[in-house]
Amino acid sequence: MSEPLLTIRNLRRTYVTGDKTLEVLKGVDVQVMPGEVVGLIGPSGSGKSSLLHAAGLLERPNEGEIRIDGEDVGGLDERGRTRLRLAKIGFIYQFHHLMPEFDARDNVALPMRMAGKSQAEARERASEMLGRLGLAERLTHQPGQLSGGEQQRVAIARALANQPRLLLADEPTGNLDPATSQTVFQALHDLVRETGVGALIATHNMELAGHMDRVFAIKDGHLEERKAEGRTY
């Protein structure tokens, strides 16, 4: 049986502002398996982003255990956390955050160059990823020459370029119209299945949540599993 790519146990996250203390996550437990798409739903301010930031090693929780691909990350210093993020975690956000001066191929190649790959190797891999997302004819187009859905597909390719084990997405289709959202999510869903990456995706879109393997709602700082619709692409 496969081991979880992400294991979170008893995660707690508290924020202090002035004389007020806000406990956003109050003992969260969740696992993500290889090739699995796990949805995370809840209203704004419920803690979805806090959970993703902790899982992605962007913030340190106040308490709890996080394991990524079997490795306990609690004792890692900042250099170790950065190393693990670059090697094993891909991120997708609501806004694509592409570099406007780079074309689609070089936007996707950028994290591979940061990881030490040659320009030729990075561009070859970028071209392959973009082709799998239906953008083979758009390699040399800059972000401003692409539609919103195309830009987000470039962002998906960039997130998966370094062949991460874990993919974290925060409202990846939240800035798109419904038809484009479905197209982009289907592309993301298919790549998760093909690559075996585990995905944890925060969304407000209940239609898309129905296509995920499991769905959790954040309620009063805890996760409650909800029944997914069970539909597949």
Summary of the structure (lengths in Angstrom):
residues: 233
radius of gyration: 17.5
end to end distance: 24.9
largest distance: 55.1
contacts: 746
relative contact order: 0.19
helix: 36%
strand: 27%
